């Protein structure tokens, strides 16, 4: 090997550090920095914002926000980012669970000891070979479908080298595996709304904020908290909507918040707070619709021109349907807890004003969750709002700086994942436990029948699925049937503590990458530069999967040597495909750390659904009718009892209307100081909000007084599924009958089986939203609460598990692995991919976009791609090529 033309193996084993440091020696973006300050600063970027890391003697000593790029940096950036890099929960070395290491040859690996048994420190050769053998055994004996990827979502870091993408590429080289479908964020609506309004909506850009400022009289936040949720972003947060929100407020827009608790946004935007019983929003909008119809405030001309099915829905609202129940304000009041007079007042205000309704993703994380956003759409259509400037609906105002104008520019694209040959088996993201319990059972997803696999192995890269899945106790039990669990991560999260083989990944600050700023604006490209060397023996996800690929002799297919002779060439190619590269060369971009993508003037006047409103014939929606489907024949014809063809009131399995005496409704919003479970190990952040080291639970003062609970007490929250210990925050900013505890904390079980940390998913149910989307119902949950009289010591969630070091290991004989058993299987599967297929897996499957081509009809793909293609940064020719591939392989395509 020489420095001019190093070999791939040499680069992967030693050259990465040398190359990275060479790029970084001269890289700094020292805008607005004291000229006398220490100059060892390196630019990088994260989910929490862009920054400069101050590095002394190879160690990060400070994080400096880039004020010119991010005017509202948060504590997650300034405290959390540094805390977690050096936290004691870092996985320093490869680990294998003791019984698994002792018995991998015999197969008696004792999965029932996961989460209880010690780990043994091993070398990388041992860890990778055991992983490769488990993969080979599973494929050879049970088929590729018996390997399940739980690496859904891709939130591990903001770059293109996300572990879920690299994992997809690796497994697709050897025939694929079973993937999850859908997600938690918008799992119900991403399936239902393309049928209803021709787009996923939950991942779509919102009307430009200046249009809202200049036109909107009333802005309704339904469960929506943009001030909190916009603190983080799937790509790089820039907090660009904070000042615009204040300008909208100060320009006279009236904000109304419909929510069981007062939010940060309500305080900032001075919202009028209307308390509502959780999971009853559909009843509210039905009651308001009834009053609108009775008062003659419905827009009949709008309904005739822009919608279909309004007559059937209106008949249902008026009580002319099968249930013969008029959905009067009094009827709605009895369900929602909102006074009937208030429902009438609100209905008239929204109907008569220029009104924008923002529905949170949280609304559809409920039993029959598909109904909620649909009911909001029907009400807005009934009153003639959708598509008019400053009016209508939006379901992503609380995320990704929704409302910022869009550049329309192309963004960085990562490595092609290749083709997954496993197509008959799927696991909806929130149905993992059910899938493990019911191998071979049929599951209907979006009208398509698939099967649950017989899962023998789980591979989990960069995802803490043990903190995400509902009914955690049931999941722990179901996992005992899985022979091997591999977790590839930076920290000892719950997902690593319940694994057999633990592969230590380096943190995002220990590798080079590239990302984009603004999920919807896409107005700047960021260099995610390597700041320090990997800690301990950790390796980047790229190196880990390359090492596995080498064992299967698939190295060249994974690395694609000709296209990318060096790792940095992958980043160069990704950057050179962006709009920014047309004016800023890569070298200048990398030196500075960022490059801008201009916002066209017309983007500042963009209105969601505006083109459709202006000319519904020329700009029809991607629904079957081309219009808003207030009654949808496609969904109705599926014959699903739990998801009818129009938004109806269907009683949830658990809510205050059917609660037992003393039960409260548990809601679990996104946390303020975390990104789901990320940052929970940050001691600096925990000091800002934890109560006696546990997750805080917000409870109304009346409910607390009845139970003898004082502010700051430890409490037990419990139901038939489990018990968690949390710290009480007594407040009148939450309605009686409801408690609120953030989702995503790291669990720790005490001797009584209680979560001593406060993970809410020990309480939540695996009840599906419906047979349409199979989505999560995390916010449909009842539980009781009492003062905790016997807490067991401190919360141990942030300590390493017991680890045995110095154990003498026997070298693994390659003959015992039998990896060549896969050669014939792989060769039989592989065929040349079409250009459209390659582009699809390279550009359109790295985020929330669907990955199973045959799971959607041609029309559904047409409805999904308007949200998907802009995030993929496709030009017109690329989009057309992919669309041809999708149309040829959709579920209803002629074969």
N, C-alpha and C positions, 0 to 999 in steps of 0.2 A: 504493500500500500504506500502511496505517496500523497502529498498534500494537494497536488494538482488534480489527480483522478483517484480519490479514495474509493475503496470497495464499499458496497452497501453494508456488509457485515461490520466492517471497520467503523463506518459512520454510526451504526446503531450501538456499538459497544463502547466507543470512546469519542467519536468525532462530534457528537451532538453538543457536548459541553464546549469543545473548542470552537466550533462554528458559531454557537450562540454567543459566546463571550466576544468573539470578533465583531459580530454585528452590534453588540451592545456597548463596547468600549467608548464609542463616540456618540452614543445616542442620548440625547436629553432635550427636553422641550421646556426651557427654563423661563417661560414667560412669567413676568410679575414676581420673580424670585429675588430676594436680597442679594446683591452682587458679592457680598462678603460671606454668604452662607456656604455650607459644605456643598461641593459640586458633584458628589457621587449620587446623581439622581437618574433614575431610569423610568421612562414613560411606559405605562401599561393601561389596561382597561379591564372592567369586570361588570357583572350584573348590577353592581352598586354604583358604577360611575367610572370615568377616566381618572387617572391619578399619576403622580410621580412617586416612586418608592425611593426613599433615602437609604442608601446602602453603605455601610462601613465594614470593612474587613470581611466582606462576604455575607454580612447579616443585615436584614432590614431593620432599621432603627426608627423609621417613621413613614407615614403615608401622607402625602400632600395632595389635597384635592386640586383639580384644575378648574379654577373659578371661571375662566373664560370659556370653558366648555360645559361646565355643570355649576349653575348658580345656586343650587340648593343641595349640596352634598349632605349625606346622612351619616349617622353614627355607625351604620353597617360598614361604610367605607372607612371612616376615620378610626374606628376602634376594632370592629369585627374582623376586617380583612387581615390585619396584622396579628391579632390574637390567635386566629385559627391556624395560621401558618406554623406557629411554634407551639401550639397547644399540646398538652400531654396525651391527647387522644390521637395524635398522628400514629399511623401504622409504619413502624420503622423498617420492618423486615418481612419477608414472606413468612406466613404462618400456616400450619395445618392443625386441625383439631386432633387431640391426642389419639382417640380411638380410631379415627379415620387413618391416621398415619400408621398406626400399629397393624391395621387389618385391611389395608387397601387390596392386598393380594387375595384374601379370602372373601372379601365382600361384606364381612360382618362389621360394618362401620358404625353401628349404634347411633342412628340419627336422633333417637329420643334424648340423647345427651347434649344436643345443640343448645346453646345458651346457658349451659351449666358447667361444661367441662373445660379444662385448661387447653391452651394452644401451645404448640411446640414451634420454636423458631427453626426454620429450614433455609436452605440456600435456594437461589432462583432456579437452578437446574432441577432440583427436586420438585419445587412447586409447579413449574411449567410442565414437567413430565407427568406428574399426577393429574394435572388438569387435562393434558392431551389424552391420557389413557381413559379418563372418565368420559371425555367426548367420544372417543373411538368405541368404547364399550357400549355407550348409549346408542350411537348410530347403528353399529353393527348388529346389536341384539334387539333394538326396539324401533329403530328408524329415526330420521332427523327430527320428526315432529315431537319426539319425546324429550328434546332439549327445549326448555322454555326460556326466552329472554324476558327478564323483568326490568330491562334498562330503558323503560319508556320515558317519554317527555324530553329528555335531553337538557335538563336544567343544570347539569353539574357545573358547567362554566359557559362563558359567552362565546367561545370561539367556534371555528368550523371543525376543529379536531375533537368534537365531543365524543366521549367514549361510546355512546349508543350508536353513533354513525360508524366508528371504527369497528365496533363489535359486529354490526350488520355486515360490513365488508368482509370481515374474517369468516363468519359463519356461512355467508353466502358462497364463499369459495369452496366450501365442503358440503354444499347442498342445502344450506339454510337451517332454520329452526322455527319453532312456533313463536310468533310475535304476539304481543298484545295489540288490540285495536282500540281506538278511542283514547280518552284521557280523563283526568279529573276536572280540569279547568272548565271545559264546556261540553262534557261528554254527552249530555242529552240533546242540547240544542244544536250541536254540530251535525247531528244526524237528522233532526226534525226540521230545522229551519230551511235547509235547501229545498225541501218539498213545499214549504209554506211561502217563502219570499225569495227563493232562488240563490241563496248564499248562506254560508255558515254563520255569518253575522258576528259571532262571538270573537272571531279573529280578524275582523274587518276594520278598515279605517273609518273614522268618524268625520262628520261634517267639520269643515275648518272652523276653528274657534272664533275667528273674526266674524264669520257669518252668524254664529250663535250670539256673540256680543252685540251685533248690530240689529238682530231680528227677534231673538227669543224673549218672550215676556215671562214665561213660566218654565222652569227647568225642574223636572221631577226626578229625584234620585230614589229608585226602588231597590232597596238593599245595597245601594251603590256608594262606595267610599273611595273616590279617586285620590284624595289627599294621602290616605294610607297606602293603597295598593300601588300607586305609581312610584313608590319609593324604590321598587326593584323592577327589573325588566328582563325579558328573555334574552335580549342582546345586551347592549350597554346602555344603562339608564343615563339620561341627561336632565331629567326633571324639568323638561321644557314647558310643561303645561301649568306649572304652579302660578307664575305671574299672569298668564291668560285667564285662569280661573278667577283670580282676584279682579282682573279687569272686567270680566263678565259680571261678576257680583257688583262692582262699583258702577257699572253702567246701568244698573237698575233692574237686572233680571231677578225675579223672585224664585228662590229655591225652596222646594218642598221635599222632605225626606220621609219616605214610608219605610219604617224599619222598627224592629222590636227594641233597638237600642240607639241612643244618640251616638253619632260617629265623629271622628276628627273632621271630616268634610262638613258636617253640620255646624261645627263650631266656626270653622274658617269661612264658610259661605253663608253663615247666619240663616240656616234653613229653618223653616217651620217643620217641627217634628211631629209626625202622625204615627202613633204606636199601633202596631199590627201583630196579631198572633202569627207566629212563624208558620209557613207552608199554606197560608190562606190568601195569597195575593190574587189567585185566580178568582176567588169569590168576590174580592173587592172590585176587580175590573168588570166582572159580570154585573155586579150591583150598580156600578157607575154607568155601564152600557145601558142597563134597563132605564135608568133615569134619563139618559141622553135621548133614548128613543121616545119615551113618554113625553118629554119636553119638546120634541121636534127639533132637537139640535143635531141629529144625524145628517151627514152630508150624502144625500141620495145620489146626486150626480157623480160624486167621487166614487161611491160604491159601484155604480154602473160602469164607469169607465176603467177603473183600476183594479177591481177585485172580482173574484168568483166565489160562490158559495155563501154570500152574505145572507141570503134569504133563509137558509137552513140554520145558520148560527143565530140570527135574530129571532127566529121562531123558538129556538131553545131558550134564549134569554127571556123571552116573553112568557114562557111556560107552555108553549104549544108543542113541545117535544114529548118524548115518551114519558118523562118523569112528571109532566103536568105541574111543574113548580115554577112560578114566575120568580126571576132572580132579582127581586125588589131590593132596595137599600135595606129594608128591615131584615130580609132574608140574609143579606150579606153581613149586616151588623151582628147577627147572632153567631156567625162563623168567625169573623175577623176581629171582633172586639172593638170596632170603630162605630161610633154612633151613626145612626141612619141619616140624621140631619147633616152630619159632617160628610158623609158619602155623597149626598146630593150637592152640597156646596162645592166639594172637590170636583165632581163630575161637570158641573156648570163652568167652573173656573177653567178646567183643562179644555173643554169643548170650545169655549168662547175666546180663549187666548191663543197666541202663537206659542205652542207648547212642544217642548222636546222631552221625551221620556227616556231615561237611562236605566236600563235593567242590568243588575249585576249578574255575573256568572253564578254566584251563590244561590240564586233563586231556583235554578234548575238542578241543583244538587239535592234533589228531594224526590220522594215517591210521586210518580206522575209528573216529574220535573219538566217533561216536554210541553206541558200545558201552559206554564207560566209565561214564558216569553211570547208564546203564541197568543195568549190572551191580551198581552200588552199590544201586540201588533194589530189584533182585531179591533181593539178599542181605538187605537190611533187611526186605523183605516175608517172606522165608523164615523169618526169626527173629521175626516178629510185632511190628515196632517202629513202623511208620509211622502217625502220627496220635496216638500216646500222649504224654502230657505228658513233655517232656524227652527224647524218643526220636524216631527216624526219620531222615530225610535232609533236607539243606538245601544248595542250590547257590549261595547268595549270602551266606554268612556273612562273606566276605572283602571285601564291597563295600557302600558306601552305608550304613555303620553298621547292617548287617543284624543284627537282634536287638533294636533299639530299638522300643518299642511305637509303634503307628501312631495318628495323630490321626484318620485317615479324612476329613480336611478337604479341601476343594476348593482347588486350586492355580492360579496364574496361567496363563492361556491366551493364546497369541499370535495373529497374523494368520492368516486362512484362506489356505491355499495354492492353493485352487481345484482344478480337475480336470486330471490329466495324461492326455492322449489317447493317449499311447504305451503300449500294453498288450501287444503281441505280442513285444516285445523286452525282455530283461533282461540284466544282468550281475551274477552273484553277486559280493559285495564283494571276495572274494579271488581272483577269476578274471579280473581285468582283462587280464592279459597274454594269456591264452588267447583271450579275446574279441577282442582286437586282431589276433591271429594267424589267427583263423578267422571272418571276417565271414560271416554267413548260416548258420552251423552251428547245429544244434539243441542245446539244453541242457535237461536235465531238472532241475527244481528242485521239491522237495516233491511229486513225482509229476506235476507239470504241465510240459508241453512248451512251451518258448519258443524264441526265436532270439537269437543274438548279432547286434547291429547292425553295419553297416559304418561304423565310427566315423571321422568326418572332423574332428570338433571335440570338445575336452574343455573343460568349464568347471569350475573348481575353486575353491571359496570356503571359506576358513577350514579347510583340511585339507591335511596334509602327506602326501599319498598316496605320494610317492616314498620316504618312510621306512617306510611301512606294508606295501607290497606285497612279496611274496616274490620271490626270484631277481631281484634288481635289475638285473643286467646284461642279462638276457633282456628285462626291461621296457623298459630304455633303447632297446634295439634295436627292440622292437615299436612304440614311440612314434614312430619315424621315419615310419610310414605315416600318422600323424595330421597334418592340414594346419595346424590352429590349436589351440594350448593357451593358455587364459586362466587366470591364477592371481590370485586376489584375496585378499590376505593382509596381515598387519601386518609380517612379517619375511621376510628372504631365506632361507626354508627350502629344502629340496631341491626341493619342488614348484614354487617360484617360479623357481629356478635352471634348471629344465628347461621353462620356459614361453616363449611368444612375446610375449604381452601381459601386463604385470604391473600390477595395479591396487592402489595402496596403501590398505589399510583402516586406520582408526584403531583403537587398542587398546581393550579393554573399559573402561579407566579414562577414556576420552575420549568417552563417550556415556552417556546415561541408559538404564537397563534395570531389570528386576525378576526375581527368582528366588525359589526356595523352599529351605528348609533341611531336609536329611534326605531322601534319595531315597525311603526307606520310611516314616520317621516323619512327614514333611511337617508338622512342628509349628511352623514359623515361616516368615514371608514376609519377604524381604529386599529393600530398595532397593539397586540397583546404581547409585549416583549418579555422575554425571560429575564427575571430580576435576580434570582439567586440559583445556585446549583441545587439539584434535588437533595432533600434531606434523607439521612439514613441510606437505605438501599432502594429507595423508591425509584420507579421508572415511569416515564410518560405512558399514557395509554397507547400511543402509537408504537412505542418500543415493546410494550407487553404483547400486543397483538402481532407485531412483526416477529417476536420471539416464538410465539405459538405457530405462526405461519411457517417459520423455518423448520420446526419439528415435523410438519406435514409436507415439507418440501414444496410449499406453495409461496415461497418468498417473493419471486418476481411478480406473481399475479397480485400480491398484496401491495407491494411497493410501487409497481409500475415504473421500473428503472428508466426506461427511455423517456418517459414524459417528465419524470422528476429525478434527475441524477442526484440531487441533494434535498434534504428535508425542506430547506428554505425555498426551494423551487416550487413546492406545493403552495406555499404562502404567496410567492410571486405570481404564480398562475392565477390564484384566487383573486389577488388584487388587480391584476391586469385585465380581468373580466369585468371590473366595476366601471361605473361612469366616471368616478374620480380619476381613474388612470388615464382618461382622455386628456387631462390637463396637468396632472401631477405625476411625474415619473415615480416608479417604485422606490428608487433610492432616496428621493426627497421625502416621500411619504414615511418610509421606515425611519429616517433620521429624525423627522419632526414628531412622528407618532400618530399623526392623523391627517386626513385630507377631507375636504368638503365636497359635497354633491349639491349643486344649486337647486333651490326650490323655484319652480316656474311661477310666474305671477298669477296665472289662472288657478293654481292650486290653492291660493289663499281665499278663493271664492267658491271652492268645491262644496257641493251639497250631497250627502249620502242619499241615494235613490233619486237624485235630481234629474238625471237624464231620463229615467223612466217616467217621472212626472211630466217632464216637458213633452216627451213623445213616446207614449207607451207602445206604439206599434214598431217604431224604428229601434227602440231600446227596451225590448221586452225583457222581463225577468226570466231566469232559467228555471222556471217551474213548468209543470206540464201544460198549464194554460197560458203561460207568459205573464200572468198577473198575480197579485197577492191572493193566496188561496185561503180564505177565511174558513171554508170547508174544503178539505183535501181528499179527493177520491183515492189518491194513491195510498195514503195512510189508512183510510177507511177500509179499502179493499184488502188490507193485510189481515183484517179480522182479529185485531188484538184487543182483548178485553180491557187491558190496562192502558191503552193508548187509542182513543177514538179519533175520528176524522175531523174533529174540531175541538177547540179548547173548552172543556167542560169542568165543572167542579167534581172531583173525585176525592173522596176522603182519604187522607194519608193513613198509612198503617199505624203511625204514631204521631200524635199531636195533641194539643191541649183539649181538643174536643172529645178525645177518647182516653184521656189520661186517667190513671188510677189515683186515688187520694194521696196527696203529697208529692206526686211526680211533677217535675218541671221539664220544660222543653229546652234541650241543649242545642245551642248553635255554636259552630266552630269556625269563625272567620280566619282569614289570613292574618298572621301576626305582624306587629309593628316593627319588631327588632330582628326579624328573621326573614329568610326566603324559604318558606315551608320549614324543613328541618335544618336547613343550612344556617350556620351561625349560632346554633343552640349551645355549642361548646365554648362560645366566647364569654369568658368570665366578666369582662368589662361590660358587655351588654346585659348579661344576666343580672348584674348588680343594679341595673336600671329598672327592672320590672319583675323579677321573680319574687315570690313571697315565701320566706323561709326555704329558699332553694327549690321551690316547686312552681309549676305553671300557675299563673293567676287565673281565678275564675270570678267573673263579674256577676254579682247577685243584687237584686233589689233589696232595699232596706227593710221592707215589709216581710219579704220571704226570709231574710236573715234573722229578723227579730223573732219570728215564729219558731225558729229552730235553735235559738240561742247562739247564733253565729255573730261574732264581732269582726270588724275589719282587721285583717292580718292573721286571723285564725287559720290553722290547717283544717281542711274539711275532706270528707269522703264523699265522692259522687259515685253512685252505684246503680246498677240494674242487673237483669239476669245474665248479661253478657260479661260483666266485669266490674271492677272497682278501681278508681284512681284517687290519689291524694293530691290536692291542689291547695292554693292559698287564696283565701277569700278577699275580694275587693268589693266592699259594700258601696252601692251607688244607686242614686235615683235616676240615673241616665240609662237604665235598662228597665223594661216594664216588668211588673209582677208576673210570676209564672214562667219566666225565662232566665236561664243562665248562659253565660258566654265564656267559652274557654278556647284559646287559640289552638289551631291545628298544628301538628308537625314536631312537637318536642321529642327528645330522645327518651325512650322508656327505661325503667329500671324496676324489676320485680322484687318485692320484699318476701319474707317467709310465708306470708298469708296469700301470696299471689296477687297482691294489689300493685298497681303501678305507682311507685313512690315518687315519680317524676311528674305525672299528670298528663300522660298521653291520652287524648280524648278518644282515640280509636279503640281503646279497650271497652268503650261504651257504645260506639256506633254500630249500625247494623249492615249486613251484606245484602239487604233488600235491594233489588234492582229498581231503577226508575220506571222502566217498563220493558216489554218485549221488543220494542223498537230499537232502543239504543243500548240497553243493558248497563246504563250508567250508574254512577254512585248516588246514594241517597244519604250522604253524611249528615245533612242538616235535618233529616227526619229522625229524631232521636228523643226519647223520654228517659229520665233518670231521677233518682231521689238524691237528696243531699243532707248530710248531718255533720256536726263537728267531729273531727278526728280526735279520739281520746288516746290512741296508742300508736303514734307514728314510730317507725323503726329507723332511728339514726338518720344520717344525712342521705341525700339523694346521690346514688352512686353511678348515675348515667354517664358522668364525664370522667370516669376512671377507666384505665385499661382493664381488660379481662385478665385473669391469671395466665401467665405465660411461663413456660418452661424453657430455659436457655441452657446451652451446653450439653444437650442430648446428643449422643453419638449417633450419627445417621449412616446407614449403609447406602452406598451408591446404587442407583437404580439401573438395572441392566436393561438396555434398549429392547432386548428380546422379550422382556416381560410386558412391554407396552403394546406390541403388535399394531403399531400405527399404520402399517401398510395394508391393514384390512380395509381401509377406506378408499384405497386407490381405485378399485374397480367401481365402487359406488359413485365416486366423484366423476370418473370418466364417462360413466353411463348417463349422468345428468347434464353435463355441460354442452351447451350449444352457443353459437355466436349470437350475442344480443343485437337487436336492432338499434339504430341510432336513437329512436324515441325512447326505447326501454332504458338504454344507458343514461340518457339525459334525465329521465324520470327518477331513477334511483340515485343519480348523482346530485340532483338539484332540488327535488321535491319531497324527499323523505327524511329530512334532517331536523324537522321541528315538529309542529302539531299536525302536519299534513297526513292524510291517510296513506298507508303503504300497501294495502291489499287491493290491487287493481280490479279484481273481479268481484269485490264486495259492493261495488256501486254501479248503478246504471249509467248509461250515456248521459242522460239528462242530469243526474246527480253530479257527475264529474263536471258538467258545464256549470253547475251551481257552485261547486267547491273551488274550482280553479281561479275564479276572480279574486279570491282571498289568498290562494296558495301561490299563484304565479308571481305576483309582485314581490313576495318575500324571497322567492327563489332568484330574483334578479334576471329574469329571462328576457331576451329580446323577442321581437315578433316571430322571427323564423324559428327560434328554439321552442317558443310556446306552441307554434303550429305543429312542429315535429312531435312534441310530447302529446298534444291533443289527438293527433292521428293514432298514436300508440294506445292511448286511453280508450278511444272510440272503438278500436279493433279488439280490445280485451275486456271491456266492461261486461257486467253480468248479463246484459241483454243484447250483446253484440252477436251478429250472425257468425257462427263458427264454421 
